[in-house]
C-alpha cells in the first residue's frame, strides 16, 4: 500500500507474531553497531524491515488518516538516507528486552506513534503508524517476538575445538 508521498506505508496489526511485522535493528550507516551488542538508551539506530529490506522512515508529509506525520518504508536492501535514523529512548543504560521504549526521529524530532486509526480497502483493519511531536502513551513500543542475540562475553574465546 502506498501513502500520499508514494512511499510504502507502515501499518500496525494486533498479532505480535505476524511474519510481516519483523524489523532488524541496525546501527547508523557508518556501521557502528555490531550484531549482538546491547543497544544503549540514547543510541541512534535504523530499523530495517526484514521482508522488504526497507528502512523505517519519516519526513515532513502529512499521514493520510490522522494528519500527523507520515511514516513509511524507504530505501533498498537496508540503504536509505538520513531520515531513517531514530534515537532509542529508554530509562536505563541499555534497551532491555521487556522494556517499553520510544523512538524519536533524528531529522524531524517526532515520536514513532500509533493512535488507532484504521485503514479500509485494501488493508482493512491495519492501523496507521505515524509521527507525533509530543511524547505520550501512544508512542511506547515493546519487542514482542523475534530473535534476540546474546553477545559473547569474550569475542576472542571459542568453545569449539
C-alpha positions as a printed NumPy array, in Angstrom:
array([[  0.   ,   0.   ,   0.   ],
       [  1.43 ,   3.374,  -0.977],
       [  0.998,   6.567,   1.014],
       [  0.464,  10.117,  -0.217],
       [  4.197,  10.575,  -0.766],
       [  4.272,   7.441,  -2.926],
       [  6.368,   5.505,  -0.412],
       [  5.313,   2.199,   1.132],
       [  3.003,   2.627,   4.123],
       [  3.922,   1.289,   7.566],
       [  0.948,  -0.116,   9.461],
       [  0.325,  -1.794,  12.797],
       [ -1.531,  -5.055,  13.419],
       [ -2.754,  -6.734,  16.594],
       [ -0.888, -10.045,  16.125],
       [  2.612,  -9.866,  17.602],
       [  3.744, -12.95 ,  15.671],
       [  2.836, -11.668,  12.19 ],
       [  5.817, -12.589,   9.991],
       [  5.493,  -9.271,   8.148],
       [  5.996,  -7.365,  11.428],
       [  9.682,  -8.159,  11.954],
       [ 12.242,  -5.356,  11.922],
       [ 16.02 ,  -5.68 ,  12.241],
       [ 17.804,  -3.164,  14.47 ],
       [ 20.904,  -1.743,  12.83 ],
       [ 23.408,   0.983,  13.544],
       [ 23.711,   4.153,  11.521],
       [ 25.125,   3.791,   8.015],
       [ 28.692,   4.201,   9.34 ],
       [ 28.484,   0.584,  10.597],
       [ 28.862,   1.47 ,  14.287],
       [ 26.661,  -1.368,  15.599],
       [ 27.898,  -4.959,  15.714],
       [ 25.399,  -7.809,  15.849],
       [ 24.671,  -8.9  ,  19.413],
       [ 25.906,  -5.666,  21.   ],
       [ 23.362,  -4.258,  23.507],
       [ 21.537,  -1.154,  22.278],
       [ 22.186,   1.805,  24.571],
       [ 19.457,   4.192,  25.652],
       [ 20.025,   7.31 ,  23.557],
       [ 21.695,   5.38 ,  20.719],
       [ 20.936,   6.216,  17.087],
       [ 19.62 ,   3.229,  15.147],
       [ 17.934,   2.24 ,  11.912],
       [ 15.037,  -0.209,  11.788],
       [ 15.068,  -2.318,   8.618],
       [ 12.007,  -4.334,   7.62 ],
       [ 13.085,  -7.961,   7.352],
       [ 10.853,  -8.943,   4.41 ],
       [ 11.386,  -5.899,   2.181],
       [ 14.803,  -4.517,   3.21 ],
       [ 13.312,  -1.028,   3.552],
       [ 14.073,   1.27 ,   6.491],
       [ 11.58 ,   2.872,   8.86 ],
       [ 11.469,   6.446,   7.598],
       [  9.617,   9.697,   8.133],
       [  9.609,  13.148,   6.598],
       [  7.537,  16.336,   6.679],
       [  4.48 ,  14.921,   4.935],
       [  1.002,  14.506,   6.475],
       [ -0.191,  10.992,   7.262],
       [ -3.369,  10.043,   5.369],
       [ -5.697,   9.185,   8.271],
       [ -4.692,  11.198,  11.342],
       [ -2.898,  14.077,   9.584],
       [  0.105,  13.536,  11.854],
       [  3.484,  12.913,  10.173],
       [  3.702,  10.113,   7.637],
       [  5.86 ,   7.091,   8.478],
       [  6.931,   4.962,   5.547],
       [  9.321,   2.223,   4.484],
       [ 12.127,   3.595,   2.317],
       [ 15.332,   2.544,   0.603],
       [ 16.689,  -0.66 ,  -0.882],
       [ 18.456,  -3.539,   0.883],
       [ 18.738,  -1.538,   4.111],
       [ 20.245,   1.528,   2.45 ],
       [ 18.183,   4.709,   2.564],
       [ 19.09 ,   8.184,   3.792],
       [ 19.489,  10.316,   6.939],
       [ 15.706,  10.343,   7.503],
       [ 15.935,   6.643,   8.504],
       [ 17.669,   7.375,  11.831],
       [ 15.862,   7.091,  15.183],
       [ 17.03 ,   7.538,  18.787],
       [ 16.048,   4.83 ,  21.285],
       [ 14.621,   6.448,  24.414],
       [ 14.571,   4.18 ,  27.458],
       [ 15.069,   4.51 ,  31.184],
       [ 18.225,   2.52 ,  31.958],
       [ 21.632,   2.121,  30.374],
       [ 20.52 ,  -0.359,  27.712],
       [ 17.312,  -1.267,  25.899],
       [ 16.223,  -4.321,  27.885],
       [ 14.111,  -6.991,  26.216],
       [ 10.999,  -6.367,  28.353],
       [ 11.212,  -2.557,  28.277],
       [  8.71 ,  -0.305,  26.556],
       [ 10.744,   2.285,  24.644],
       [ 10.173,   5.317,  22.467],
       [ 11.767,   6.019,  19.101],
       [ 12.454,   9.692,  18.4  ],
       [ 13.235,  10.633,  14.83 ],
       [ 16.54 ,  12.484,  14.469],
       [ 15.654,  14.571,  11.41 ],
       [ 12.166,  15.776,  12.345],
       [ 12.027,  15.15 ,  16.126],
       [  8.703,  13.267,  16.076],
       [  7.99 ,  10.117,  18.07 ],
       [  7.005,   6.889,  16.335],
       [  3.335,   6.519,  17.301],
       [  0.101,   4.63 ,  16.742],
       [ -3.268,   6.002,  17.848],
       [ -5.74 ,   3.511,  16.385],
       [ -6.898,   4.968,  13.055],
       [ -7.645,   2.021,  10.757],
       [ -7.308,   1.759,   7.004],
       [-10.076,   0.455,   4.784],
       [ -9.568,  -1.317,   1.453],
       [ -7.045,  -2.761,   0.505],
       [ -5.506,  -3.126,   4.003],
       [ -8.668,  -3.212,   6.094],
       [ -8.111,  -3.271,   9.859],
       [ -4.444,  -2.286,   9.741],
       [ -3.618,   0.761,  11.841],
       [ -1.785,   3.861,  10.748],
       [  1.713,   4.282,  12.172],
       [  2.751,   7.942,  12.21 ],
       [  4.98 ,  10.52 ,  13.881],
       [  3.74 ,  12.765,  16.702],
       [  5.554,  15.853,  18.052],
       [  4.993,  15.055,  21.75 ],
       [  5.924,  12.136,  23.987],
       [  2.762,  10.405,  25.238],
       [  1.242,   6.958,  25.812],
       [  0.727,   6.493,  22.029],
       [  4.463,   6.206,  21.386],
       [  5.623,   3.359,  23.607],
       [  6.857,   0.257,  21.769],
       [  7.848,  -3.155,  23.062],
       [  9.665,  -6.04 ,  21.358],
       [  7.269,  -8.987,  21.484],
       [  8.676, -11.658,  19.168],
       [ 11.873, -12.233,  17.291],
       [ 15.451, -13.359,  17.532],
       [ 17.444, -11.875,  20.392],
       [ 21.209, -12.342,  20.05 ],
       [ 23.156, -12.575,  23.262],
       [ 26.652, -11.096,  22.953],
       [ 29.55 , -13.355,  23.834],
       [ 31.497, -12.352,  26.924],
       [ 34.888, -12.635,  25.222],
       [ 34.788, -12.447,  21.41 ],
       [ 38.323, -13.896,  21.194],
       [ 37.334, -17.067,  23.102],
       [ 35.736, -20.006,  21.262],
       [ 34.01 , -23.056,  22.735],
       [ 34.546, -25.335,  19.749],
       [ 37.764, -27.247,  19.001]])
